[in-house]
Amino acid sequence: MPNKTIYIKDETLWQNAKKFAGKGGLSEVITDALRRFVADSEAKAAGQETFRFVVQFRGDDDFARVAFRGRLLESKDLDSGSLNASVYETQGGSFVLVLGEEGPYNVSFHYAKYETLKEIAQDSELLELLRSESDAVSWINDVAIKRAEEASAEIWID
């Protein structure tokens, strides 16, 4: 593999990076950084972004951090605007549903990953959480219908 020359203006940064680089050296560090940069750029070009949530499950003191790359399919305010439900499609083709209450900290109380949108509408735990929301289940079904229409519009047969 040919050598490449890069210019680093910040000598302190360079020295600190060398100190933490480990066995692979700075070549491995730079290669990893370039891989992440290319992957992030390709995802952005495909209309995807990285989503991050902090989840505190109701009745629990523990928090979880959730992150994935994908795109927002649909978001809806429920329960007079105090509850928000969002459905995302991940880069791998799965679906994530996030429920959260509006507030200053953007902390959600429910998330789940599904292989199909139909699974969302059949999730008994989710239905229990939303039992007071008469339009929530129909909204989830509408998201599935929109996604199906969107997907069928993308099929090209020659």
BAFI-3210 file (N, C-alpha, C; in Angstrom, 3 decimals, decimal comma, padded with zeros to 6 digits):
// residues 158
n [1|2|3|4|5|6|7|8|9|10|11|12|13|14|15|16|17|18|19|20|21|22|23|24|25|26|27|28|29|30|31|32|33|34|35|36|37|38|39|40|41|42|43|44|45|46|47|48|49|50|51|52|53|54|55|56|57|58|59|60|61|62|63|64|65|66|67|68|69|70|71|72|73|74|75|76|77|78|79|80|81|82|83|84|85|86|87|88|89|90|91|92|93|94|95|96|97|98|99|100|101|102|103|104|105|106|107|108|109|110|111|112|113|114|115|116|117|118|119|120|121|122|123|124|125|126|127|128|129|130|131|132|133|134|135|136|137|138|139|140|141|142|143|144|145|146|147|148|149|150|151|152|153|154|155|156|157|158]
n.u [000,859|000,582|002,362|000,908|000,804|-000,052|-001,108|-000,894|-001,913|-001,918|000,350|000,369|-001,965|-001,247|000,911|-000,368|-002,198|-000,438|000,523|-001,723|-002,321|-001,611|-000,769|-001,284|-000,611|-000,575|-001,397|-003,377|-005,276|-005,954|-006,936|-009,202|-010,681|-011,152|-012,726|-015,040|-015,818|-016,393|-018,475|-020,405|-020,834|-021,851|-024,208|-025,583|-025,910|-027,704|-029,951|-030,092|-029,598|-027,931|-029,545|-030,143|-031,148|-032,164|-033,391|-035,711|-037,291|-040,686|-041,384|-038,893|-035,532|-033,326|-031,407|-031,121|-029,043|-029,780|-028,947|-028,939|-028,632|-030,531|-033,727|-036,342|-039,622|-042,226|-043,847|-045,810|-047,847|-049,464|-052,182|-053,146|-050,870|-048,897|-047,581|-045,343|-044,978|-042,764|-041,711|-039,096|-037,025|-034,403|-030,943|-030,381|-032,849|-034,727|-037,302|-037,898|-039,637|-040,335|-041,428|-042,234|-042,461|-043,254|-040,887|-038,230|-035,918|-035,818|-036,215|-037,097|-039,636|-040,168|-038,984|-038,653|-037,492|-038,358|-038,950|-040,755|-043,279|-045,815|-045,486|-045,286|-047,907|-048,984|-047,857|-048,243|-047,398|-046,913|-049,490|-050,800|-049,555|-050,562|-053,292|-055,132|-055,128|-056,989|-056,573|-053,994|-053,258|-054,465|-052,987|-050,421|-050,950|-051,501|-048,947|-047,657|-049,069|-048,418|-045,650|-045,641|-046,806|-044,852|-042,663|-043,583|-043,633|-040,998|-040,114|-038,704|-039,295|-037,898]
n.v [-001,172|002,207|004,976|007,769|011,255|013,387|016,516|017,901|020,463|020,990|020,398|019,505|017,995|015,965|014,742|013,854|012,063|010,144|009,139|007,768|005,944|003,219|-000,226|-000,382|002,068|005,460|005,258|003,263|004,524|006,765|005,490|004,182|006,455|007,595|005,571|005,723|008,333|008,103|006,187|007,619|009,766|008,438|007,431|009,818|010,784|008,930|009,710|009,131|009,329|009,597|008,550|009,225|008,290|008,731|006,493|005,975|003,608|003,342|003,373|002,534|003,028|002,957|003,996|003,849|004,080|004,572|004,053|004,424|004,133|005,545|006,435|008,754|007,717|008,444|010,645|011,365|013,361|012,380|011,950|014,600|016,025|015,653|013,290|011,614|009,697|007,937|006,467|004,726|003,733|001,527|001,472|-001,137|-002,116|-002,776|-001,796|000,839|001,821|004,602|005,905|008,818|011,338|014,725|017,208|018,961|017,375|015,406|012,637|009,339|006,793|004,325|001,999|-000,043|-002,619|-003,832|-006,314|-006,056|-003,697|-004,541|-006,052|-004,097|-003,117|-005,349|-005,661|-006,488|-005,314|-002,683|-001,972|-002,059|000,079|002,130|002,054|003,992|005,612|006,107|006,646|005,824|003,168|002,983|004,960|003,763|001,655|003,182|004,210|001,861|001,302|003,556|003,128|000,734|001,573|003,380|001,644|-000,057|001,726|001,966|-000,220|-001,510|-003,049|-004,628]
n.w [000,000|-000,839|000,652|002,317|002,678|005,264|006,585|009,710|011,630|014,365|016,654|019,314|019,448|017,654|019,021|021,369|020,220|019,194|021,575|022,592|020,639|020,537|019,634|016,837|015,926|014,583|011,961|011,919|013,557|011,999|009,704|010,795|011,559|009,035|007,886|009,508|008,872|006,095|006,188|007,698|005,939|003,670|004,777|005,391|002,776|001,873|003,159|005,837|009,393|012,596|015,468|018,869|022,118|025,494|027,738|030,254|031,916|032,881|036,334|037,039|038,109|036,521|033,697|030,139|027,315|023,967|020,640|017,101|013,529|010,986|009,580|010,231|010,113|010,835|013,122|015,960|018,043|020,922|023,263|023,902|023,219|025,189|025,054|022,924|020,014|017,968|014,925|013,477|010,722|010,622|009,552|008,881|008,137|010,050|012,434|014,750|017,567|019,525|022,540|024,283|026,833|026,557|027,414|029,184|029,117|027,172|027,587|027,077|027,654|026,673|024,314|021,444|019,284|016,103|013,588|011,534|010,523|011,101|013,399|015,339|015,659|016,802|019,268|022,505|024,932|024,163|023,302|025,740|027,049|025,516|025,801|026,568|024,471|021,863|019,159|018,685|017,926|015,421|014,179|014,155|012,423|010,128|009,635|008,862|006,501|004,937|004,699|003,290|000,882|000,089|-000,174|-002,228|-004,304|-004,864|-006,214|-009,089|-012,108|-014,747]
ca.u [000,000|001,433|002,338|000,176|001,283|-001,104|-000,605|-001,614|-001,474|-001,845|001,416|-000,042|-002,925|-000,478|001,674|-001,343|-002,721|000,624|000,593|-002,870|-002,586|-001,449|000,066|-001,518|-000,047|-001,457|-001,952|-004,637|-006,204|-006,412|-007,755|-010,494|-011,394|-011,613|-013,847|-016,230|-016,189|-017,025|-019,760|-021,329|-021,150|-022,733|-025,511|-026,233|-026,304|-028,865|-031,061|-030,113|-028,834|-027,793|-030,500|-029,744|-032,177|-031,987|-034,657|-035,950|-038,532|-041,601|-041,265|-037,530|-034,559|-032,220|-031,466|-030,403|-028,776|-030,119|-028,476|-029,001|-028,609|-031,712|-034,513|-037,641|-040,744|-043,405|-043,898|-047,152|-048,160|-050,652|-052,603|-053,184|-049,541|-047,921|-046,910|-044,918|-044,604|-042,016|-041,311|-037,901|-036,502|-032,956|-030,110|-030,472|-034,186|-035,640|-038,071|-037,793|-040,691|-039,922|-042,478|-041,676|-043,280|-042,635|-040,250|-036,955|-034,764|-035,895|-036,071|-038,193|-039,928|-040,354|-038,526|-038,582|-037,065|-039,239|-038,511|-041,751|-044,210|-046,971|-045,172|-045,551|-049,346|-049,351|-047,072|-049,188|-046,881|-047,162|-050,940|-051,139|-049,103|-051,361|-054,708|-055,968|-055,012|-057,826|-056,070|-052,591|-053,121|-054,768|-051,839|-049,362|-051,351|-051,315|-047,509|-047,366|-049,637|-047,581|-044,369|-045,899|-046,979|-043,531|-041,831|-044,036|-043,287|-039,569|-039,789|-038,583|-039,231|-037,552]
ca.v [000,000|003,401|005,920|009,020|012,326|014,272|017,671|018,162|021,771|021,019|019,490|018,903|016,952|014,884|014,053|013,141|010,941|009,121|008,549|006,892|005,147|001,779|-001,037|-000,093|003,369|006,492|004,801|002,577|005,530|007,579|004,606|004,037|007,739|007,742|004,629|006,309|009,506|007,640|005,562|008,696|010,527|007,607|007,383|011,111|010,856|008,040|010,269|008,575|010,040|008,857|008,949|008,822|008,530|008,254|005,852|005,579|002,856|003,738|002,582|002,014|004,105|002,792|004,645|003,175|004,905|003,854|004,760|003,672|004,940|005,272|007,614|008,892|007,479|009,196|011,034|011,879|013,719|011,692|012,365|016,074|016,606|015,392|012,040|011,565|008,379|008,054|005,203|004,887|002,580|001,507|001,231|-002,560|-002,477|-003,008|-000,622|001,183|002,695|005,295|006,686|009,721|012,447|016,009|017,798|019,620|016,483|014,489|011,273|008,487|005,759|003,035|001,811|-001,455|-002,891|-004,783|-006,700|-005,549|-002,727|-005,288|-006,458|-002,968|-003,094|-006,553|-005,698|-006,376|-004,345|-001,363|-001,730|-001,772|001,450|003,082|001,690|005,186|006,354|005,429|006,797|005,405|001,933|003,281|005,709|002,800|000,975|004,141|004,241|000,638|001,456|004,526|002,482|-000,242|002,332|003,910|000,531|-000,551|002,723|001,888|-001,449|-001,366|-004,324|-004,430]
ca.w [000,000|-000,902|001,766|002,111|003,549|005,750|007,322|010,948|012,129|015,825|017,104|020,586|019,091|017,043|020,069|022,223|019,444|019,163|022,912|022,816|019,435|020,780|018,749|015,420|015,594|014,033|010,689|012,232|014,070|010,865|008,869|011,478|011,465|007,655|007,694|010,147|008,089|004,853|006,549|008,070|004,725|002,852|005,446|005,168|001,370|001,728|003,931|007,184|010,410|013,839|016,505|020,222|023,119|026,857|028,084|031,639|031,897|033,954|037,548|037,158|038,293|035,594|032,396|029,062|026,140|022,751|019,450|015,850|012,315|010,178|009,207|010,882|009,208|011,260|014,530|016,275|019,424|021,424|024,609|023,938|023,015|026,248|024,731|021,531|019,490|016,724|014,305|012,660|010,008|010,835|008,384|008,580|007,689|011,175|012,828|016,162|018,066|020,746|023,197|025,281|027,288|026,266|028,578|028,896|029,113|026,045|028,090|026,646|028,629|026,013|022,949|021,065|017,908|015,437|012,246|010,594|011,103|011,604|014,768|016,237|015,925|017,544|020,513|023,621|025,915|023,595|023,335|027,137|027,321|024,741|025,873|026,694|023,215|020,876|017,795|018,589|017,160|014,019|013,664|013,869|011,183|009,039|009,345|008,108|005,162|004,220|004,392|002,235|-000,354|-000,235|-000,631|-003,516|-005,301|-005,127|-006,946|-010,534|-012,797|-016,168]
c.u [000,908|001,294|001,568|000,730|000,087|-000,453|-001,493|-001,061|-001,167|-000,847|001,039|-001,033|-002,192|000,262|000,750|-001,912|-001,694|000,697|-000,526|-003,111|-002,442|-000,606|-000,065|-000,947|-001,070|-002,058|-003,302|-005,693|-006,797|-007,299|-009,138|-011,322|-011,932|-012,770|-015,135|-016,739|-016,926|-018,389|-020,795|-021,763|-022,085|-024,134|-026,269|-026,727|-027,533|-030,060|-031,163|-029,285|-028,741|-028,762|-030,021|-030,852|-031,677|-033,350|-034,661|-037,301|-039,386|-041,464|-039,867|-036,581|-033,403|-032,485|-030,705|-030,179|-029,012|-029,632|-028,593|-028,944|-029,816|-032,412|-035,851|-038,727|-041,911|-043,303|-045,261|-047,239|-049,476|-051,037|-052,518|-051,792|-048,513|-047,120|-046,566|-044,538|-043,913|-041,612|-040,164|-037,631|-034,986|-032,233|-030,199|-031,858|-035,157|-036,369|-037,950|-038,938|-040,216|-041,118|-041,824|-042,663|-042,524|-042,039|-038,876|-035,782|-034,761|-035,625|-037,310|-038,453|-040,176|-039,689|-038,507|-038,182|-037,946|-038,672|-039,474|-042,624|-045,441|-046,743|-045,454|-047,025|-049,805|-048,622|-047,998|-048,713|-047,143|-048,653|-051,403|-050,734|-050,028|-052,867|-055,627|-055,950|-055,780|-057,257|-054,637|-052,421|-053,433|-053,642|-050,704|-049,693|-051,194|-049,844|-047,139|-047,885|-048,803|-046,265|-044,540|-046,074|-045,649|-042,639|-042,271|-043,710|-041,810|-039,172|-039,800|-038,464|-038,973|-037,998]
c.v [001,240|004,271|007,167|010,034|013,170|015,386|017,894|019,466|021,763|019,970|018,790|017,770|015,736|014,066|013,264|011,923|009,814|008,380|007,515|005,890|003,645|001,108|-000,675|001,229|004,319|006,105|004,124|003,562|006,344|006,746|004,421|005,312|007,951|006,793|005,184|007,509|009,096|007,017|006,621|009,491|009,748|007,538|008,687|011,235|009,989|008,536|009,729|009,442|009,173|009,429|008,409|009,208|008,075|007,727|005,534|004,895|003,252|002,799|002,042|003,201|004,024|003,513|003,793|004,188|004,041|004,693|003,844|004,656|004,549|006,551|007,576|008,662|008,374|009,507|011,645|012,217|013,057|012,307|013,878|016,694|016,312|014,112|012,045|010,138|008,597|006,670|005,514|003,604|002,627|001,236|-000,231|-003,024|-002,844|-001,713|-000,423|002,133|003,290|006,088|007,562|010,789|013,729|016,596|018,327|018,660|015,464|013,046|010,486|007,423|004,400|003,077|000,309|-001,537|-003,999|-005,110|-006,202|-004,518|-003,427|-005,721|-005,333|-002,976|-004,294|-006,675|-005,454|-005,389|-002,920|-001,025|-001,413|-000,339|002,481|002,858|002,902|006,018|005,651|005,536|006,283|004,165|002,186|004,091|004,755|002,031|001,889|004,242|003,020|000,750|002,426|003,895|001,470|000,459|002,880|002,805|000,056|000,444|002,629|000,652|-001,175|-002,741|-004,050|-005,619]
c.w [000,000|000,345|001,362|003,096|003,966|006,555|008,534|011,528|013,618|016,325|018,415|020,341|018,526|018,101|021,001|021,502|019,384|020,491|023,128|021,682|019,647|019,729|017,280|014,968|014,991|012,694|010,911|012,739|012,918|009,943|009,481|011,364|010,049|007,345|008,292|009,350|006,809|005,153|006,910|006,835|003,815|003,457|005,240|003,734|001,101|002,542|005,345|008,120|011,656|014,857|017,841|021,200|024,478|027,274|029,570|031,655|033,089|035,131|037,786|037,308|037,315|034,280|031,394|027,948|024,911|021,572|018,238|014,696|011,479|009,774|009,927|009,830|009,550|012,745|014,793|017,755|019,795|022,762|024,784|023,881|024,085|025,997|023,249|021,180|018,154|016,241|013,345|011,894|010,141|009,523|007,946|008,162|008,797|011,492|014,330|016,490|019,379|021,257|024,248|025,662|027,004|027,538|028,225|028,717|027,984|026,476|027,694|027,701|027,984|024,644|022,683|019,600|017,347|014,054|011,180|011,296|011,678|013,053|015,764|016,648|016,739|018,880|021,705|024,684|025,442|023,658|024,750|027,498|026,676|024,866|026,007|025,408|022,109|019,464|017,618|017,726|015,692|013,389|013,300|012,590|009,973|008,637|008,499|006,673|004,337|003,790|003,274|000,886|-000,834|-000,812|-002,008|-004,627|-005,682|-005,941|-008,447|-011,158|-014,250|-016,997]
res [m|p|n|k|t|i|y|i|k|d|e|t|l|w|q|n|a|k|k|f|a|g|k|g|g|l|s|e|v|i|t|d|a|l|r|r|f|v|a|d|s|e|a|k|a|a|g|q|e|t|f|r|f|v|v|q|f|r|g|d|d|d|f|a|r|v|a|f|r|g|r|l|l|e|s|k|d|l|d|s|g|s|l|n|a|s|v|y|e|t|q|g|g|s|f|v|l|v|l|g|e|e|g|p|y|n|v|s|f|h|y|a|k|y|e|t|l|k|e|i|a|q|d|s|e|l|l|e|l|l|r|s|e|s|d|a|v|s|w|i|n|d|v|a|i|k|r|a|e|e|a|s|a|e|i|w|i|d]
***
